[in-house]
Structure formats: structure tokens, C-alpha cells
Amino acid sequence: MTDKKEIEKSLEYSRGYREALVNTWEEVLKMATKGYSSQEMQIIVKTKSHDAKHKIELKIEGLETKLVELVADLAQDDIIDVDDGKPLIGLTEAEPIIEVHMSPRLSYLVREPKPKRCYDMVQKEIGKNRPTLIIARTPTIDIREKYDIGKSQVIWLTMSERFSDNLPPLAQGAADAVNDIAGVNDEYVKPGELPKLYSLALNFIDGNNDGVILFEGFEYLNTHNSFQSLMNFLQKLNENIVENNFNMILSANPAAFEPKQFSQFESEISKVL
């Protein structure tokens, strides 16, 4: 089954690459027959090349997102071998998190196929009027519609050039209205920009007391950074959590990582749920 998915993924990527490449060269051929100067050709080709690259990046991002979701679904529901009826792949569900009493300077790793329990936990802390920063792969507008996070700031992990790139005009208008009402200024960060993400998190820590950081989307970051870079980022962030009496809630799907990698994650976190 894995081989089939890999072939389908490669095929979809190849088709997207072919489409962008063909369109680019068709434009070049058209320009060659219209008498453009070499300088004009250079400018136009660079523009077309950038557009093609952006289109391919969006295609790749979509495939990566689908792959993470597929892994989460496989982990959540056992896959049965029709020959012998035995489960081939499965993830034992942890006991439901009823309530977690957070102690100062501790970080909590929530093992879950998709981010849900982490939001239940952070809403309890927001209810205690604790300053909260949410770093998420989930689009900001979806978080604010689904959860009661008040004026908590959200940093959306996305490949978009601008915050509004992934939203149609009506949706962007709704997002702006939500932000106006909440009185917050949500941000976006590309998954490869770990220094920028760290800087924003550090600014939040420096500007608040007794705060909480919710972090979901590590699977997505892992597809755009080396694992060692991700570990260094987590270690530095966790050090600041400890030094400033903060708490961090980290949501991650074990099935999306190599067992050895996830064990390293667990070793950096105070408590694993």
C-alpha cells in the first residue's frame, strides 16, 4: 500500500512539474516570435520562472499535507490484512486527558494523530487568563471559529507569500473581521524560517508573565527542515520556557516520525501524555 501511495505522489508531482514547465516554455516561444529584446526576454522569463516555481511549491506543499494527514488516519484506524484478519498498523490511543494541572516551567507533549486534545488543554489555561501564543499548521481562521481562544495570538505555519494567499477574498474578509473583533495581530511564518519563528516566540515570552505556548505542526516543520535543526530549535525554546516560568503544550503524531526521532522529542519534554 505504501508503494502505491509513493507512486501516486510521484506521479502527481511529475504532472505538476510538467504542466509548469510546458507553460513556461510555451510563453518563451511566444515571446521569441514577438520581437522582444534580449533584456525584455530576460525580465519576462525570470517572472515566468518565479511563477512556475511558486506553483510547484504549492503543489509540493499540498502533497506533503495530504501525506501527513494520511499517516495520521492510518495511525488512528487499524489497517486489517484481509488474508489473516490481523492488524498490520495501529496506534494505541492514550487515555483521555480529562484535566492536567500544569506546574511552572514544564512542557507537555500530547501524543495524538491530529491536534485536538492540545486545544482542550490550552482553552483551560486561557480561561485562567494566562497569556497564550498558538503556533499552528491549522489555518488561523479555523482555530478562531472552532475554539474559544480570546485574544491569544496565532502564528500560522504556511508557505504563503502573504497571510491572505491561501484565503479567497470572502474568507480573508472574515479573517480580518475576526482579528478586528479579537484585537489581535496574527502572523504567518514559512516552515523553513525557524529563526523567525523562534524570534516571535521569544518576543512573546519576553513580553508576558506566566504564559503558555501551544505548538502544533511539528510534522509539517519536519518536512522542511533537518531533524537536527528542529531539535536545536525545540531545545532553545524549551530553555526559555523553563527560565521564564512558562508552560508549553506540544502536539505531535508519533506515526509521522521515525521511532528514534520521536524518542528524542520525548526526551526534551518534561511530561509526555
C-alpha positions as CSV (number, residue, x, y, z in Angstrom):
1,M,0.0,0.0,0.0
2,T,2.9,2.3,0.8
3,D,4.5,1.7,-2.6
4,K,1.2,2.6,-4.3
5,K,0.9,5.9,-2.4
6,E,4.5,6.7,-3.2
7,I,4.0,6.1,-6.9
8,E,0.8,8.2,-6.8
9,K,2.6,11.0,-5.0
10,S,5.5,11.0,-7.5
11,L,3.1,10.9,-10.4
12,E,1.1,13.9,-9.2
13,Y,4.3,15.8,-8.6
14,S,5.6,14.9,-12.0
15,R,2.4,16.1,-13.7
16,G,2.5,19.4,-11.9
17,Y,6.2,19.9,-12.8
18,R,5.4,19.0,-16.5
19,E,2.5,21.4,-16.6
20,A,4.5,24.3,-15.1
21,L,7.5,23.5,-17.4
22,V,5.4,23.3,-20.6
23,N,3.5,26.5,-19.8
24,T,6.8,28.4,-19.2
25,W,8.4,27.3,-22.5
26,E,5.3,28.0,-24.4
27,E,5.4,31.5,-23.2
28,V,9.1,31.8,-24.1
29,L,8.3,30.6,-27.7
30,K,5.5,33.1,-28.0
31,M,7.8,35.9,-26.9
32,A,10.5,34.8,-29.4
33,T,8.1,35.5,-32.2
34,K,7.0,38.9,-31.0
35,G,10.4,40.7,-31.4
36,Y,11.2,41.3,-27.7
37,S,14.7,42.5,-27.0
38,S,17.1,40.2,-25.1
39,Q,16.7,42.4,-21.9
40,E,12.9,42.2,-22.1
41,M,13.1,38.5,-22.7
42,Q,15.3,38.1,-19.6
43,I,12.9,40.0,-17.4
44,I,9.8,38.2,-18.6
45,V,11.5,34.8,-18.4
46,K,12.6,35.4,-14.8
47,T,9.0,36.4,-13.9
48,K,7.6,33.3,-15.6
49,S,10.2,31.1,-13.9
50,H,9.3,32.5,-10.5
51,D,5.6,31.9,-11.1
52,A,6.3,28.3,-12.2
53,K,8.5,27.7,-9.1
54,H,5.7,29.1,-6.9
55,K,3.2,26.8,-8.5
56,I,5.3,23.7,-8.0
57,E,6.0,24.7,-4.3
58,L,2.2,24.9,-3.7
59,K,1.8,21.5,-5.3
60,I,4.5,20.0,-3.1
61,E,3.0,21.7,0.0
62,G,-0.4,20.1,-0.8
63,L,1.1,16.7,-1.3
64,E,3.1,17.0,2.0
65,T,-0.1,18.0,3.8
66,K,-2.0,15.1,2.3
67,L,0.8,12.7,3.3
68,V,0.8,13.8,6.9
69,E,-3.0,13.5,7.1
70,L,-2.8,10.0,5.5
71,V,-0.2,8.9,8.1
72,A,-2.5,10.3,10.9
73,D,-5.5,8.5,9.5
74,L,-3.6,5.2,9.3
75,A,-2.4,5.7,12.8
76,Q,-5.9,6.4,14.1
77,D,-7.6,3.5,12.4
78,D,-6.1,0.0,12.4
79,I,-5.4,-1.4,8.9
80,I,-6.6,-5.0,8.6
81,D,-4.9,-7.6,6.4
82,V,-7.7,-9.3,4.5
83,D,-5.7,-12.6,4.4
84,D,-5.4,-13.3,8.1
85,G,-7.5,-10.6,9.7
86,K,-4.6,-9.3,11.9
87,P,-3.9,-5.6,12.3
88,L,-0.9,-4.5,10.4
89,I,-0.6,-0.9,11.5
90,G,-2.1,0.7,14.6
91,L,-1.6,3.3,17.2
92,T,-2.8,2.6,20.7
93,E,-4.9,5.5,21.8
94,A,-3.7,7.2,25.1
95,E,-6.1,7.5,27.9
96,P,-8.4,10.6,27.5
97,I,-6.9,13.7,29.0
98,I,-9.6,14.8,31.5
99,E,-7.6,17.6,33.1
100,V,-3.9,18.4,33.5
101,H,-2.7,20.6,36.3
102,M,0.3,22.4,34.9
103,S,3.3,23.1,37.1
104,P,5.5,26.1,36.4
105,R,8.4,25.7,33.9
106,L,7.2,22.4,32.5
107,S,6.5,21.4,28.9
108,Y,3.9,18.8,27.9
109,L,3.9,16.5,24.8
110,V,0.5,15.4,23.7
111,R,0.7,12.3,21.5
112,E,-2.3,12.5,19.2
113,P,-3.0,11.7,15.5
114,K,-4.5,15.2,15.0
115,P,-4.3,18.3,17.2
116,K,-7.4,18.2,19.4
117,R,-6.6,17.4,23.0
118,C,-3.9,20.1,22.9
119,Y,-6.6,22.7,22.3
120,D,-8.8,21.4,25.1
121,M,-5.8,21.9,27.4
122,V,-4.9,25.3,26.2
123,Q,-8.5,26.6,26.5
124,K,-8.4,25.7,30.2
125,E,-5.3,27.8,30.6
126,I,-6.8,30.7,28.6
127,G,-9.8,30.5,30.9
128,K,-7.4,31.3,33.8
129,N,-6.4,34.5,32.0
130,R,-3.0,33.2,31.1
131,P,-1.3,34.9,28.1
132,T,-1.2,32.4,25.3
133,L,0.6,32.1,22.0
134,I,-0.6,29.5,19.5
135,I,1.9,28.3,16.8
136,A,-0.1,26.1,14.4
137,R,-0.3,24.4,11.0
138,T,-4.1,24.8,11.2
139,P,-5.3,28.0,9.5
140,T,-5.9,30.8,11.9
141,I,-9.5,31.4,10.9
142,D,-10.3,27.7,11.5
143,I,-8.8,27.9,15.0
144,R,-10.8,31.0,15.9
145,E,-14.0,29.6,14.6
146,K,-13.6,26.3,16.4
147,Y,-12.0,27.2,19.7
148,D,-12.5,29.9,22.3
149,I,-9.0,31.4,22.4
150,G,-10.0,35.0,23.1
151,K,-7.2,37.5,22.3
152,S,-4.5,34.9,22.0
153,Q,-2.2,35.5,19.1
154,V,-1.8,32.8,16.4
155,I,1.2,32.2,14.2
156,W,0.2,30.2,11.2
157,L,2.8,27.9,9.6
158,T,2.3,28.2,5.9
159,M,4.2,28.6,2.6
160,S,2.1,31.6,1.5
161,E,3.9,34.7,0.4
162,R,1.3,36.7,2.3
163,F,-1.1,35.9,5.0
164,S,-4.0,36.1,2.6
165,D,-2.6,33.9,-0.2
166,N,-4.4,30.8,1.0
167,L,-7.7,32.5,1.5
168,P,-10.3,33.6,-1.0
169,P,-11.5,37.3,-0.7
170,L,-14.6,36.5,1.3
171,A,-12.6,34.3,3.7
172,Q,-9.9,36.9,4.0
173,G,-12.6,39.5,4.9
174,A,-13.9,37.2,7.5
175,A,-10.4,36.7,8.9
176,D,-9.8,40.4,9.1
177,A,-13.1,40.9,10.9
178,V,-12.3,38.2,13.4
179,N,-8.9,39.9,14.1
180,D,-10.5,43.3,14.5
181,I,-13.0,42.0,17.0
182,A,-10.4,40.0,18.9
183,G,-8.0,42.9,18.9
184,V,-5.0,40.8,17.9
185,N,-2.5,40.8,15.0
186,D,-2.0,37.2,13.9
187,E,1.2,36.3,12.0
188,Y,2.4,33.8,9.4
189,V,5.8,32.1,9.2
190,K,7.1,29.8,6.4
191,P,8.1,26.3,7.7
192,G,11.7,26.8,6.8
193,E,12.0,30.0,8.8
194,L,12.9,28.6,12.2
195,P,15.0,31.7,13.3
196,K,12.0,34.0,12.6
197,L,9.6,31.6,14.4
198,Y,12.0,31.4,17.4
199,S,12.2,35.3,17.4
200,L,8.4,35.7,17.5
201,A,8.1,33.1,20.3
202,L,10.9,34.8,22.3
203,N,9.2,38.2,21.9
204,F,6.0,36.7,23.4
205,I,7.9,35.2,26.3
206,D,9.8,38.5,27.0
207,G,6.6,40.5,26.9
208,N,4.5,38.4,29.2
209,N,4.4,36.6,32.6
210,D,3.1,33.1,33.4
211,G,2.3,32.4,29.8
212,V,1.6,29.3,27.7
213,I,2.7,28.4,24.2
214,L,0.7,25.8,22.2
215,F,2.7,24.3,19.4
216,E,1.1,22.0,16.8
217,G,2.5,21.3,13.3
218,F,5.9,19.8,14.1
219,E,5.2,17.1,11.5
220,Y,5.0,19.9,8.9
221,L,8.2,21.6,10.1
222,N,9.9,18.2,9.9
223,T,9.3,18.1,6.1
224,H,11.0,21.5,5.6
225,N,14.0,21.3,8.0
226,S,16.6,18.9,9.0
227,F,15.7,16.9,12.1
228,Q,18.7,18.3,13.9
229,S,17.7,21.9,13.2
230,L,14.3,21.1,14.5
231,M,15.7,19.6,17.7
232,N,18.0,22.6,18.2
233,F,15.0,24.9,17.8
234,L,13.0,22.9,20.3
235,Q,15.8,22.8,22.9
236,K,16.3,26.6,22.7
237,L,12.6,27.3,23.0
238,N,12.2,24.8,25.9
239,E,15.1,26.5,27.7
240,N,13.3,29.8,27.6
241,I,10.1,28.1,28.8
242,V,12.0,26.9,31.9
243,E,13.8,30.1,32.6
244,N,10.6,32.3,32.5
245,N,8.2,30.0,34.4
246,F,6.1,29.4,31.2
247,N,4.4,26.3,30.0
248,M,4.5,24.7,26.5
249,I,2.0,22.3,25.1
250,L,3.4,20.4,22.1
251,S,1.1,18.3,20.0
252,A,2.6,15.6,17.7
253,N,1.7,12.4,15.9
254,P,4.2,9.6,16.7
255,A,3.4,7.8,13.5
256,A,4.7,10.8,11.4
257,F,8.2,10.4,12.7
258,E,10.9,7.7,12.9
259,P,10.7,6.0,16.3
260,K,14.2,7.1,17.2
261,Q,13.3,10.7,16.3
262,F,10.2,10.7,18.3
263,S,12.1,9.3,21.3
264,Q,14.4,12.3,21.1
265,F,11.4,14.6,21.1
266,E,10.1,12.9,24.2
267,S,13.5,13.2,25.9
268,E,13.3,17.0,25.6
269,I,9.8,17.4,27.1
270,S,9.0,17.4,30.8
271,K,5.9,15.3,30.7
272,V,4.5,13.0,27.9
273,L,0.7,12.5,27.8
